[in-house]
Amino acid sequence: MKEYKLESLIYYSKMFANKEHIIEKSTKDIQEKLNELASKGYRLVSTDATDFGIAVYFYLYFEKEV
């Protein structure tokens, strides 16, 4: 049997930040989330991202055998 987990991360655009600020911050945060859940036996099976106004939403889908 498999157990599934969804993690969502939200980043907001900052008007006066450099144009790469979302990718720089999200890369660090996503790697931390991957490391955290991998240590608990989860593996990343899918991702998705969408934007809404000034926000970018990242969705990380994980699964593990239980």
TIRO-2110 file (N, C-alpha, C; in Angstrom, 1 decimal):
// TIRO-2110
0.8, -1.2, 0.0, N, 1, A
0.0, 0.0, 0.0, CA, 1, A
0.9, 1.2, 0.0, C, 1, A
0.4, 2.3, -0.7, N, 2, A
1.2, 3.5, -0.7, CA, 2, A
0.5, 4.6, 0.0, C, 2, A
1.4, 5.5, 0.6, N, 3, A
0.9, 6.7, 1.3, CA, 3, A
1.3, 7.9, 0.4, C, 3, A
0.4, 8.8, 0.3, N, 4, A
0.7, 10.0, -0.6, CA, 4, A
0.8, 11.2, 0.2, C, 4, A
1.5, 12.2, -0.2, N, 5, A
1.7, 13.5, 0.5, CA, 5, A
1.8, 14.6, -0.6, C, 5, A
1.1, 15.7, -0.3, N, 6, A
1.2, 16.9, -1.2, CA, 6, A
1.8, 18.0, -0.3, C, 6, A
2.8, 18.6, -0.9, N, 7, A
3.4, 19.8, -0.3, CA, 7, A
3.2, 21.0, -1.2, C, 7, A
2.8, 22.1, -0.7, N, 8, A
2.6, 23.3, -1.5, CA, 8, A
3.5, 24.4, -1.0, C, 8, A
4.1, 25.1, -1.9, N, 9, A
5.0, 26.3, -1.6, CA, 9, A
4.5, 27.5, -2.4, C, 9, A
4.4, 28.6, -1.8, N, 10, A
3.9, 29.8, -2.4, CA, 10, A
4.9, 30.9, -2.3, C, 10, A
5.2, 31.6, -3.4, N, 11, A
6.1, 32.7, -3.5, CA, 11, A
5.5, 33.9, -4.1, C, 11, A
5.7, 35.0, -3.6, N, 12, A
5.2, 36.3, -4.1, CA, 12, A
6.2, 37.1, -4.8, C, 12, A
5.9, 37.7, -5.9, N, 13, A
6.8, 38.6, -6.6, CA, 13, A
7.0, 39.8, -5.8, C, 13, A
8.2, 40.3, -5.8, N, 14, A
8.5, 41.5, -5.1, CA, 14, A
8.9, 42.6, -6.2, C, 14, A
8.3, 43.7, -6.2, N, 15, A
8.5, 44.7, -7.3, CA, 15, A
9.9, 45.1, -7.4, C, 15, A
10.7, 45.3, -6.3, N, 16, A
12.0, 45.8, -6.4, CA, 16, A
13.1, 44.8, -6.2, C, 16, A
12.8, 43.6, -6.2, N, 17, A
13.8, 42.5, -6.1, CA, 17, A
14.4, 42.2, -7.5, C, 17, A
15.5, 41.5, -7.6, N, 18, A
16.0, 41.1, -8.9, CA, 18, A
15.0, 40.1, -9.5, C, 18, A
15.1, 40.0, -10.8, N, 19, A
14.1, 39.2, -11.6, CA, 19, A
14.2, 37.7, -11.3, C, 19, A
15.3, 37.3, -10.7, N, 20, A
15.5, 35.8, -10.3, CA, 20, A
15.2, 35.5, -8.9, C, 20, A
14.6, 36.4, -8.1, N, 21, A
14.4, 36.2, -6.7, CA, 21, A
13.5, 35.0, -6.4, C, 21, A
12.5, 34.7, -7.2, N, 22, A
11.6, 33.6, -6.9, CA, 22, A
12.3, 32.3, -7.1, C, 22, A
13.1, 32.2, -8.2, N, 23, A
13.8, 30.9, -8.5, CA, 23, A
14.9, 30.7, -7.5, C, 23, A
15.5, 31.7, -7.1, N, 24, A
16.6, 31.6, -6.1, CA, 24, A
16.0, 31.0, -4.8, C, 24, A
15.0, 31.6, -4.3, N, 25, A
14.4, 31.3, -3.0, CA, 25, A
13.7, 29.9, -3.1, C, 25, A
13.0, 29.7, -4.2, N, 26, A
12.2, 28.4, -4.3, CA, 26, A
13.2, 27.2, -4.5, C, 26, A
14.3, 27.4, -5.2, N, 27, A
15.2, 26.3, -5.4, CA, 27, A
15.7, 25.8, -4.0, C, 27, A
16.1, 26.7, -3.2, N, 28, A
16.6, 26.4, -1.8, CA, 28, A
15.5, 25.7, -1.0, C, 28, A
14.3, 26.3, -1.0, N, 29, A
13.2, 25.7, -0.2, CA, 29, A
12.8, 24.3, -0.7, C, 29, A
12.7, 24.2, -2.0, N, 30, A
12.3, 22.9, -2.6, CA, 30, A
13.3, 21.8, -2.3, C, 30, A
14.6, 22.2, -2.4, N, 31, A
15.6, 21.2, -2.0, CA, 31, A
15.5, 20.8, -0.6, C, 31, A
15.3, 21.7, 0.3, N, 32, A
15.1, 21.4, 1.7, CA, 32, A
13.9, 20.4, 1.9, C, 32, A
12.8, 20.7, 1.2, N, 33, A
11.6, 19.9, 1.4, CA, 33, A
11.9, 18.5, 0.8, C, 33, A
12.6, 18.4, -0.3, N, 34, A
13.0, 17.1, -0.9, CA, 34, A
13.8, 16.3, 0.1, C, 34, A
14.8, 16.9, 0.7, N, 35, A
15.7, 16.2, 1.7, CA, 35, A
14.9, 15.8, 2.9, C, 35, A
14.0, 16.6, 3.4, N, 36, A
13.2, 16.3, 4.6, CA, 36, A
12.4, 15.1, 4.3, C, 36, A
11.6, 15.1, 3.2, N, 37, A
10.7, 14.0, 3.0, CA, 37, A
11.4, 12.7, 2.5, C, 37, A
12.6, 12.8, 1.8, N, 38, A
13.3, 11.7, 1.4, CA, 38, A
13.8, 11.0, 2.7, C, 38, A
14.2, 11.7, 3.7, N, 39, A
14.7, 11.1, 4.9, CA, 39, A
13.6, 10.3, 5.7, C, 39, A
12.3, 10.6, 5.3, N, 40, A
11.2, 10.0, 5.9, CA, 40, A
10.6, 8.8, 5.0, C, 40, A
11.4, 8.6, 3.9, N, 41, A
11.0, 7.5, 3.0, CA, 41, A
10.2, 7.8, 1.8, C, 41, A
9.8, 9.1, 1.6, N, 42, A
9.0, 9.5, 0.5, CA, 42, A
9.9, 9.7, -0.7, C, 42, A
9.3, 9.6, -1.9, N, 43, A
10.0, 9.9, -3.1, CA, 43, A
9.1, 10.9, -3.9, C, 43, A
9.7, 11.8, -4.6, N, 44, A
9.0, 12.7, -5.4, CA, 44, A
8.5, 12.0, -6.7, C, 44, A
7.1, 12.1, -6.9, N, 45, A
6.6, 11.4, -8.1, CA, 45, A
6.1, 12.4, -9.2, C, 45, A
5.8, 13.6, -8.8, N, 46, A
5.2, 14.6, -9.7, CA, 46, A
5.3, 16.0, -9.2, C, 46, A
5.3, 17.0, -10.1, N, 47, A
5.3, 18.4, -9.7, CA, 47, A
4.4, 19.2, -10.6, C, 47, A
4.0, 20.3, -10.1, N, 48, A
3.2, 21.2, -10.9, CA, 48, A
3.4, 22.6, -10.3, C, 48, A
3.2, 23.6, -11.2, N, 49, A
3.3, 25.0, -10.7, CA, 49, A
2.3, 25.8, -11.5, C, 49, A
1.8, 26.9, -10.8, N, 50, A
0.9, 27.8, -11.5, CA, 50, A
1.1, 29.2, -10.9, C, 50, A
0.7, 30.2, -11.6, N, 51, A
0.8, 31.5, -11.1, CA, 51, A
-0.6, 32.1, -11.0, C, 51, A
-0.8, 33.0, -10.1, N, 52, A
-2.0, 33.7, -9.9, CA, 52, A
-1.7, 35.1, -9.4, C, 52, A
-1.9, 36.1, -10.2, N, 53, A
-1.5, 37.4, -9.9, CA, 53, A
-0.1, 37.6, -9.6, C, 53, A
0.3, 38.0, -8.4, N, 54, A
1.8, 38.1, -8.1, CA, 54, A
2.3, 36.9, -7.4, C, 54, A
1.6, 35.8, -7.3, N, 55, A
2.1, 34.6, -6.6, CA, 55, A
2.3, 33.5, -7.6, C, 55, A
3.3, 32.7, -7.2, N, 56, A
3.6, 31.5, -7.9, CA, 56, A
3.5, 30.3, -6.9, C, 56, A
2.7, 29.3, -7.3, N, 57, A
2.4, 28.2, -6.5, CA, 57, A
3.1, 26.9, -7.0, C, 57, A
3.9, 26.3, -6.2, N, 58, A
4.6, 25.0, -6.5, CA, 58, A
3.9, 23.9, -5.8, C, 58, A
3.6, 22.8, -6.4, N, 59, A
3.0, 21.6, -5.8, CA, 59, A
4.0, 20.5, -6.0, C, 59, A
4.3, 19.8, -4.9, N, 60, A
5.2, 18.6, -5.0, CA, 60, A
4.4, 17.4, -4.5, C, 60, A
4.3, 16.4, -5.3, N, 61, A
3.6, 15.2, -4.9, CA, 61, A
4.6, 14.1, -4.6, C, 61, A
4.4, 13.5, -3.4, N, 62, A
5.3, 12.4, -2.9, CA, 62, A
4.5, 11.2, -2.6, C, 62, A
5.2, 10.0, -2.6, N, 63, A
4.6, 8.8, -2.2, CA, 63, A
5.7, 8.0, -1.5, C, 63, A
5.2, 7.0, -0.7, N, 64, A
6.1, 6.0, 0.0, CA, 64, A
5.3, 4.8, 0.2, C, 64, A
6.0, 3.7, 0.3, N, 65, A
5.4, 2.4, 0.6, CA, 65, A
5.2, 2.3, 2.1, C, 65, A
4.1, 1.8, 2.5, N, 66, A
3.8, 1.7, 4.0, CA, 66, A
3.5, 0.2, 4.3, C, 66, A
END
